[in-house]
C-alpha cells in the first residue's frame, strides 16, 4: 500500500510538486501520465525516498518516509 498525503517537493526555490495526495492499495496498478516536466519523475523519486519531501508524507507498506530513512 502506498499513501501520499499533501506531498510537497522542492528543487531550490521552485516547487516541483504541491499538495499531491494519492492512495494505492496493494495489488492495484496505476499509471502516471502527463507531459514532460509535469512532475512524474519527481513523484516517483519521492515515493522511492530518493528525494526528500519538503512537506507532507509518503507512507509505503505502513512505514512513513518522513519518520525514517528509506530502505
Secondary structure, 3 states (H helix, E strand, C coil): CEEEEEEEEEECCEEEEEEEEEEECCCCCCCCCCCCCCCHHHHHHHHHCCCCCCEEEEEECCEEHHHCCCC
